[in-house]
C-alpha cells in the first residue's frame, strides 16, 4: 500500500514538473507571437507597393514609403559585413589554431566583454573616432559601428566551431605532409564553413535592428544617399523618427516598418535553421 502511494506521489510530482516546464517554455514564445500579432494588426494595413518604392512624404502629406530606409539598411549591413567579417573570421581562426593559451584567454576575455558593451557606447565611440574626424554623419560611420559590433560575435562563434572539428583531421593532414596554413584553410575551415556562415548570419540579425549606434553615426536621411560620406536612412532610424512624431500617418508607417524589420530578421533566422538542419537532424 505504501509502495503504491509512494509511486502515485512520485508520478504526481513528475506531472507537476512537466506542467511547470511546459508553462515556462510557453512563456518564452508567447511574447514573440504577441509582438507578431500586434505588428500585423497595426502595420499590415500600411504595407503596399508605395511603401517599398517611395520616399517619405513631407509632414502633413499622407502616403509615401520607406524605400530609402530599406535600401539603407541593406547597404549598412553589407558594409558591416565587408568590414567586420574578415576580422572576426581570421581572428577566430587565430584563436583556434595558432594562439597560445595565455594570448587566447586574453583575446577571448576581451571579446566577451565587447559582446556585453551597450550598443549606444559603440555609437559614441565611433562618433568620436570617425564622425568628428569626418566632420559629418555618414554611411561609412554607420557601417563601421555595425561592423565593429559584429567582430567579437563572429570571432567567438568562429573559434567555437573550429574547436569542434576533430583533431584527427589536423593530424591526418599534417601526417600527409600538408602545410599548416593549407590544412587550416582547405580542411578545417571548409569542414566548419556552414557553422561559420550560421554565426555570420546570426550576428547580422543581431545588429540589423540596432538604433542607438546609428543615431550617432548614420543619423538618417529623408532622401537617397549616393556617397559614403552622406548620412543614410535605415529602418530602425526611420521607425524611431516616425514613432516619436505627433502624426498618425507616420505612426502607421512606423508600425509597418517595424513589421518589415522583424520579417527581415525572421528571414535571416530561417536561413540559419536551413543551414543547420542537417546538424539538428543528426
C-alpha positions in Angstrom: 0.0 0.0 0.0 2.8 2.4 0.9 4.7 1.5 -2.2 1.6 2.3 -4.4 1.0 5.6 -2.6 4.7 6.5 -3.0 4.6 5.6 -6.7 1.5 7.9 -7.1 3.3 10.7 -5.2 6.3 10.4 -7.5 4.1 10.3 -10.6 2.2 13.4 -9.4 5.5 15.3 -8.9 6.7 14.3 -12.3 3.4 15.5 -13.9 3.6 18.8 -11.9 7.2 19.4 -13.1 6.3 18.7 -16.7 3.5 21.3 -16.4 5.8 23.8 -14.9 8.5 23.4 -17.6 5.8 23.5 -20.3 4.5 26.8 -18.8 8.0 28.2 -18.8 8.5 27.1 -22.4 5.2 28.8 -23.5 6.2 32.0 -21.6 9.3 32.2 -23.7 7.5 32.0 -27.1 4.2 33.8 -26.2 5.9 37.3 -26.3 7.1 36.6 -29.9 3.6 35.7 -31.0 2.1 38.8 -29.2 4.7 41.0 -31.0 3.9 39.5 -34.4 0.2 39.8 -33.8 0.4 43.5 -32.7 2.7 44.4 -35.6 0.4 42.6 -38.1 -2.6 44.4 -36.7 -1.0 47.8 -36.5 1.3 47.8 -39.6 0.0 45.4 -42.2 -2.6 47.8 -43.4 0.1 50.3 -44.3 2.1 47.8 -46.4 1.6 48.4 -50.1 3.8 48.9 -53.2 4.4 52.6 -52.4 5.8 51.7 -49.0 8.6 49.7 -50.7 9.2 52.1 -53.7 8.5 55.7 -52.5 10.4 58.1 -50.3 8.9 59.5 -47.1 6.4 62.3 -47.7 6.8 65.8 -46.1 4.9 66.5 -42.9 1.2 66.7 -43.4 1.1 64.8 -46.7 -0.3 61.3 -46.4 1.3 58.3 -48.1 4.9 57.8 -49.0 7.1 54.9 -48.0 10.4 53.8 -46.6 12.2 52.7 -49.8 15.4 54.7 -48.8 15.3 53.2 -45.3 15.0 49.6 -46.6 17.8 50.1 -49.1 19.9 51.9 -46.4 19.5 49.0 -44.0 20.8 46.6 -46.7 23.7 48.9 -47.5 24.7 49.3 -43.9 24.5 45.5 -43.3 26.6 44.9 -46.5 29.2 47.4 -45.4 29.3 46.0 -41.9 29.8 42.5 -43.3 32.7 43.7 -45.5 34.4 45.5 -42.6 33.6 43.1 -39.7 33.5 39.6 -41.1 37.2 39.3 -42.2 38.5 40.5 -38.8 36.1 38.2 -37.0 36.7 35.1 -39.0 40.5 35.4 -39.2 40.6 36.3 -35.5 38.6 33.2 -34.7 41.0 31.1 -36.8 44.0 32.5 -35.0 42.4 31.8 -31.6 41.5 28.2 -32.5 44.7 27.2 -34.4 47.6 29.4 -33.6 47.3 31.4 -30.3 49.0 30.4 -27.1 46.8 29.6 -24.1 47.6 33.0 -22.4 47.0 35.1 -25.6 43.9 33.2 -26.4 42.5 33.7 -22.9 43.2 37.5 -23.1 41.6 37.9 -26.6 38.6 35.7 -25.6 38.0 37.6 -22.4 38.2 40.9 -24.3 35.7 39.7 -26.9 33.3 38.5 -24.3 33.4 42.0 -22.7 32.9 43.7 -26.0 29.8 41.4 -26.6 28.3 42.9 -23.5 29.0 46.5 -24.2 25.8 48.5 -24.7 25.2 49.5 -28.4 24.9 53.2 -27.5 28.5 53.1 -26.3 29.7 51.7 -29.6 27.9 54.6 -31.3 29.5 57.2 -29.0 33.0 55.7 -29.6 32.6 55.7 -33.4 31.1 59.2 -33.2 34.3 60.4 -31.5 36.7 58.4 -33.7 35.0 58.7 -37.1 32.2 61.2 -37.3 34.0 64.1 -35.6 37.1 63.5 -37.8 35.0 63.3 -41.0 33.0 66.4 -39.8 29.7 64.8 -40.5 27.5 61.7 -40.2 27.9 59.2 -43.0 27.2 55.8 -44.4 30.8 54.8 -43.7 30.5 55.6 -40.0 27.2 53.6 -39.8 28.8 50.6 -41.5 31.9 50.8 -39.2 29.9 50.8 -36.0 27.8 47.8 -37.1 31.0 46.0 -38.3 32.8 46.6 -35.0 29.8 45.2 -33.1 29.9 42.1 -35.3 33.6 41.4 -34.9 33.5 39.9 -31.3 30.4 37.9 -32.1 31.9 36.4 -35.3 35.3 35.9 -33.6 33.8 33.8 -30.7 31.5 31.9 -33.0 34.2 31.0 -35.4 36.6 29.9 -32.7 34.0 27.7 -31.1 33.0 25.9 -34.3 36.7 25.4 -35.3 37.4 23.8 -32.0 34.6 21.3 -32.6 36.4 20.0 -35.7 38.0 16.7 -34.7 41.8 16.9 -34.1 42.2 13.8 -36.2 41.6 15.9 -39.3 44.6 18.1 -38.4 46.8 15.1 -37.6 46.0 13.3 -40.7 46.6 16.3 -42.9 50.0 17.1 -41.2 51.0 13.4 -41.5 50.4 13.6 -45.3 52.9 16.5 -45.4 50.3 19.2 -45.9 51.4 22.6 -44.6 49.7 24.0 -41.5 48.1 27.0 -43.3 46.7 24.8 -46.1 45.4 22.4 -43.5 43.6 25.2 -41.8 42.2 26.8 -45.0 41.4 23.7 -47.0 40.3 21.2 -44.4 39.5 22.8 -41.0 37.7 25.9 -42.3 35.9 24.1 -45.0 34.7 21.5 -42.6 33.2 24.1 -40.3 32.2 26.5 -43.1 28.4 26.0 -42.7 28.6 26.7 -39.0 30.8 29.8 -39.6 28.2 31.1 -42.1 25.5 30.4 -39.5 27.4 32.6 -37.0 27.7 35.4 -39.5 24.0 35.4 -40.2 23.2 35.4 -36.5 25.5 38.4 -36.0 23.8 40.2 -38.9 20.4 39.5 -37.3 21.8 40.9 -34.1 22.9 44.2 -35.5 20.1 44.7 -38.1 17.8 46.2 -35.5 20.2 48.5 -33.7 19.1 52.1 -33.5 21.2 53.8 -30.9 24.6 53.4 -32.6 23.1 54.7 -35.9 21.8 57.8 -34.2 25.4 58.7 -33.6 26.8 57.7 -36.9 24.4 57.3 -39.9 21.9 59.8 -38.4 19.2 59.2 -41.0 18.1 60.8 -44.2 14.8 61.5 -45.9 16.2 61.2 -49.4 18.5 58.8 -51.3 22.2 58.7 -50.2 24.7 58.5 -53.1 28.1 58.7 -51.3 29.7 57.0 -48.4 30.2 60.5 -46.8 26.4 61.2 -46.8 24.0 60.4 -44.0 21.8 57.5 -44.7 18.4 56.2 -43.7 17.8 52.9 -42.1 14.7 51.1 -40.9 15.4 51.4 -37.2 16.2 55.1 -37.6 13.1 55.7 -39.7 10.9 53.8 -37.2 12.3 55.8 -34.3 11.7 59.1 -36.2 8.2 58.3 -37.2 7.2 56.8 -33.8 8.1 59.9 -31.8 6.4 62.3 -34.3 2.9 63.5 -33.5 1.4 62.4 -36.8 -1.0 59.4 -37.1 0.1 58.6 -40.6 3.7 58.4 -39.6 2.8 56.2 -36.6 1.1 53.7 -39.0 4.2 53.7 -41.2 6.4 53.2 -38.2 4.4 50.0 -37.3 4.7 48.9 -41.0 8.5 49.5 -40.9 8.7 47.5 -37.6 6.9 44.7 -39.2 9.2 44.7 -42.2 12.3 44.8 -40.0 11.0 41.9 -37.9 10.3 39.9 -41.1 13.8 40.6 -42.3 15.3 39.3 -39.0 13.0 36.3 -39.1 14.1 35.5 -42.7 17.7 35.6 -41.6 16.9 33.1 -38.7 15.0 30.8 -41.1 18.1 30.7 -43.4 20.2 29.9 -40.3 17.8 27.0 -39.5 18.0 25.7 -43.0 21.8 25.8 -42.9 21.9 23.8 -39.7 19.1 21.4 -40.3 21.5 18.5 -41.1 23.2 19.0 -37.7 19.9 19.1 -35.8 18.7 16.0 -37.7 21.7 14.1 -36.5 
